[in-house]
């Protein structure tokens, strides 16, 4: 098993709370992202999002997108059997996400990216005013064509997810955290 120690991930972190240009993402080592995601680390964030997901639909969708994004980046850091297992997990997570998108009537679909040399399709999902995208296999889930406007941004899904989680659940990274249904 081989791990690329210097794999970089674009991540917004809490810098998105300031007035900086949101296209200027700091690049962080994947281990740093795992340890500092939402200031509490990826594992703790996932566990806390599981609690929110029990009481709120938005949290369930965010949690599914977090799983897909994490599996995607994890698969890029491994080779061989480990990479294959993580890729299969990503596909499973994508199937769950597509199911949620259909259930919640979100704007989503596949589109061919002409800039992609390999000719892969891209799954686009619009959620909370942001566009998320993942590379998918050419024949995947009988997806509808994406009808939204593609922004062709190659920014990090993890960064967008971290930003949304911190905006929607600002107490998630506090010591006295307790899940509470949001009042909208």
N, C-alpha and C positions, 0 to 999 in steps of 0.2 A: 504494500500500500504506500503510495507516494502522495504527500501533501505539499502543495505549492505554498510556501510560507509567505511569499510577497504578493499574493493575489490581492489586488486592490478593488475596493468597492466604493462607488460614489455614495455618500451618505450625507443627508442634510443635518441630522442631529438637531439640537435645539437652536442652531444658528438661524433657522427659518423664522424664529420669533422676532428677529431683528429686521431692519430694513435693507438688508443686503440683496443683491441681485440673486434671485433664486436659481439661476442657471449656473452659478459658480459653486459647484459642490466640492467640498473637501474630499480628497481620496484617502480612504482608510484601509488598513490591512484587515482582512476578513476576520481574523482573531479579535482585533480591536472592536469591530462591529458587533461580534457575538458577545463581547464582554461589556460593551457600553451602549447597546441599543436602548433608546429611551432612558438613558442614564442608569438603568438597572440590569441590563444584559438581556440577550435574546430569550434565554430559557425562562427567566422570571416574567418577562413581558408576555410570552406565549401562555404561561400558566394563568396570569392575571386576565389576559384576553379571553381565555376559556371561561372564566367566571362571568365576565361581561356578556359573553356569547349566550349564556344561559338565560339572560334577561333582556337581551337586545339584539335585533336582527342585524343592525349595522356592524356590531362587534363580531358577529358570526361571519359576515362577509369579509371583514378586515382580517380576521383570523385565518380564513381560507386563503386569502391573497398572501398573507405572511408565510403560510406553509409553502405555497408555490414558489415564492421568491427565494425563500431560504433553501429549499431543495434545489432550485436552479443553480444558485451560487455554490452550494455544497458540492453538487455534481461536477462543477468546473474545477474544484480543488482536488479531486481524486482521479485515479485511473483504474482500469481493470474492472474486477467484479464490484468493487465499492461504487464506482461511477455508474455501473449498470443498475445497481440496486437503488441508488439515489435518483437516477433518471426514471426508473419505474415508479418511485414514490412521487416524483413530480407529475407524472402522467395521471396517477391516481388523484393527487391533489387538484390537478386541472379539471378532471372529471367532476369532482365535488364542487369546484368553483363554477363550472358551466351549469351544473344543476341549480345552484343557488341563483345564478344570473337569470336563468329561465323562470324560476319560481318567483323571483322578485321583480321581474320585468325590467331588468337593467339593460342599458344599451351595451351590446357586446357583439362580437363576431370576428371572423377571420378576414385578413386582407393579405395580399401578396406584397411584399416589400421589394421594390425593384432595386434597391441598394444592396440587398442581401445576395451575395455571390452564390450561396448554396441554393437559393430559390425557396427557402422555407416560407411558410405562412406565419403570420403574426396573429395571435389572439389579442384583441383589444377589449378592454372593459372600462366603462366609464362609471366612476363612483365618487360621490361627494365632490363633483366638479373637477375631478382629476382623471386623467387618462393613464391607464396601466397597460403594459404590453409584455407578452412573453412569446418567444419562438416556440412554434409547435410543429409537429410532423405534418407533412402535406395532406395526408388523409386522416383527419382527426375529428371524431365525434359528429360528423355531419353538421358542422356549424353553419349558421347563416353568414352571409357576407356582412361585413361591418359597414354600417350606414352613416356612422359619425364622421367627423372631420379628423383625419389623422394629423397629429402635430409633428410627426417625424422626429420627436425628441427621443434621444437615447439616454435619458436620465434614469437614475436608479429607481426601481420600484420600491426597494427597501427604504430609500430616503423619503419617498412620498408617503409610504405607509407609516414610517416613524413620525412624520409631520402630522398626518391625520390622527394617529393614536394620541399624540400629545395635545392636539387641539380638542379632540372629542372627549378625551379622558385625562385631563390635566393632573389628576391626583394619582395616576397609575404608578408614578415613580416616587411616591412619598412613603415614608415609613409606616404611617398609620392608615394605609390604603385599605379601603373596603369597597366592594363593587356596589354601585348605586345606579338605578335607572335614571337616565338623563331626562330632564324636563326640556321639551322643545317648544 
